[in-house]
Amino acid sequence: MKPTVYIETTIVSYLTAWPSRDVVRLTHETLTRQWWRFHRPSFQIFTSNFVIEEASRGDPSAAAERLKELAGIPLLPADRRVEDLAAELVKVLVLPVRAHVDAAHVAAASVHGIRFLLTWNCTHLANGMLTDKIEDTCERRGFRAPRILTPELLMELP
């Protein structure tokens, strides 16, 4: 059985973005495209309606490209367990309102037993200073937190 990966919104955004002039962002875009093309087949991927909603925002043509890439990826349901865990993560991580959806991504992946959460959000998700809080909160609720990684790090796993 293939390892499972939750695709967070930044992944599809970087995947479909026009090449950036910023060297760091361009590197993230390139690594995302490499992961999507060469490494994605090694994983069973999932996403959620949280991602669909976020990907639908902004420029209509850019949103259409993001949604095209997300088409066909199984969606994890946002049941009461997801809502409750997300609310707890918001409190524990002291997330600003604009970042509440980040807690929902973690909660969806955790509740549904997804092994990895793939993201470029290094402020509220792939942030080593938050890892223990995320893992402890999920564990207290009876779930295993996903390992939160960038595409670059997930490419290095066997």
Phi, psi and omega in degrees: 000136180286147174297149183263144181225132172266124179269113180271164189302323182298332181295308181292331177293315179289326180299320187257000184291150169294146181305130182278156173274342178283124187296323180292312180297319178299321177297316178298318178299314181296314179296322178297314180296322177296315179299313183300317184283315190257333186251333181306320180300343179278357185233156170263115187257149179221162172212197181212172176295337175300317179291316179303315180297314180295318182292339181282347184277163174088203182307127183302320180288323177293319178298318179299320178295317178297314181294327176299317180291330180278343183303133177089350177280128180302139181261131176279131180289147177260085180270186183301324179297319178296313180300315181294315179294319178299317179298319178294319179296321178303315181292310184296320182273353181053055183279139174292160183308316182296344182253007180301326180296334177297320176295324179294323177299312180298315182297316179299313180296317182295308182300324183265011173070028179282133187285319184233146171243118184262126186203160167250006178280096182265004176272308185248352183238287182277065185231112183304333179287344181255348186306310182299319180296319179296311182297316180297318181295315178297316181298317178301329180271000177090017181238161175259127179292145174289154172281121186263117187223159170272162178305322180304317181285327180286337176289334184276350180283147180291000000 
